[in-house]
């Protein structure tokens, strides 16, 4: 039995299934001036825009880490690191320059000292043989909170990773 729209007598339109929206992360390199690169993440596609720029495309729920370094004639002007999660359709996301349509920020580190601390955490995770892109989302949030509180980040262990995998799709 077909249901009708009120007052018009017309049938309801077929349900529209939303297509997944891929997150696009802009990357760039201009020697001694700008360096935006991926520290980790598995893009489904990389598009070369020109000699200096490219765009990495990620599926929904994919996690990546973008590092931004900007310099000028006097040295380093900006250090920034963000661990980002690509949003699902109709999910909320933060607007971030160079990331379309947006992303969930799991961790943000500003300044050379904080960025290097997070890079050390990533190196330690990789030393365990674990891809940082599949680490528990809650761990990245915890690292960001610890940095904000000026406390050392917790270690990510193989036991913690096994527990994350055992939980499955739960965040």
N, C-alpha and C positions, 0 to 999 in steps of 0.2 A: 504494500500500500504506500503510495507516494504522499508525503506530507506537503501541505500547501502553505504558502506565505500568508500571514494575516492580511486582510483587506484587499489583497490583489488577486487571490485565487491562483497564483502561479506556483509552480513547483520550486522547492528549494534548489539552489544550484549545487552541483556536485562539489564535494569537499575538495578544497585545494590543499594539496600536500606541499608544505614549504620545502624548497630545495635548500640543501645546506649551503651556507654562506662561508666561503673560505676566507681566512684571515691572510692579508697580504702585508708583508713586512718589507719596508724599503731599506736597502743597504747601500752604502756608498764608501768610496775611498778616494781621497785627494791627498797626496803625500804632504805630510807636515801640517795639514789643515783639518781634515775630517776623516774619521774612520768609524763607520757603523758596520758591525759584523755580528754574525751568529756565533755564539760560543758553543751552543748545542741546539739540537732540534732536528727533526726529519721533515723537511719540506717535500710536498708532493710534486712541486715544480719550482724551477728557478728561471726567471726571465731576465735576460740581459737587456737593459734599456739603452745604455751607451757605454762608453769606455770607463766611466766612473761609477755608474749606478746599475743596480739589479734589484729584482723583487723576488722574495721567497714567499711561496704560497703554502699555507698549512690547512689541513682539514680541521673541522670542529673537534674540540677537546684535545688537540695536539698542544704540547708544551714546548716552548723554545726559550732561549736566553739571548737577548740582544744587548750588545755592549756598544756604548757610544763614547768616543773620544774626540774632543775638538781642541785644536791648538791655534795659537796665533803667533805673532812675531816675538812674543815674550815667553812662550812656553805653553804649557797645558792650560786650557781655559775651562774644560769640563770633562769629568769622568762620570759616567752613568751606566748602570747595569739594571736590566729588568728581566725577570722571569715571567713570561706571559703564557696564558692559556687561551686558545682560540675559543670563542663563544659558540654555543649551539644556536640555531635559529630561535629568535624571540627571547633569548637570554639577555640579561643586562650586561653591558660591557662599558669599560672606561674608554674615553677618547684619548688617543695617544698620537702625537705627531709622528707621521711616518708609518702608522699601523692602521689599515683600513679593513673592515669598518670599525674596528676597536678590539679590545681584548680585556680579559680579566688579569689584573696585575697581581701576581702571587708574591712577588718580592721586588722591591725597588731599593737600590743602593746608589747613593750619590757621594761623590768625593773619592779620591784615590784610595784612601785607607779602607773604606767600606767595600769598594769594588774589588780591591785585591783580596780582602778577607773572603768575599763570596767566591772569587776565582779559586782560592785555596780550598774551599769547601767542595767546589765542583771537581777539582783535581783529586781530592780524597775519595769522592764517590766513584770516579773513573778508575782509581787505583784498586777499588774493590771489584772491578769488572762489571759495574752497573752503569747502564746508560742513564745520564741525568734526566733525559726526557721522559723516563718512565718512573721516576722517583715520586713518592706520594706528594700530592698537591699540598697537603697539610704541613709537610716538612718544609717546603719553600716558604710558606706563610710564617712558620715558627722561626726560621732563620731571619726573615725580615723583622719580626718582632724583637728578636734578641739583639739584632744590630741597633734597632731604635732605642732599646733599653741599655745599650752599651755593655752587653753581656756576651760572652763567647757563644757561638752557635753550637747546638748539640751535634754530636757525631751521627752520621747516618750509617747504620750497621746492616750487615746481611740479614740479621734477625728482624730488624725493623722493615727491611724491604720484603722479606718473606711474609711478614704479617700483612703488609700492604697488598701483596699479590693474593693472599688468602681471602682478603675482604672483597676482592673482585672489583666491580664497577663502583663500589661505594667510595666516596671521597673522604 
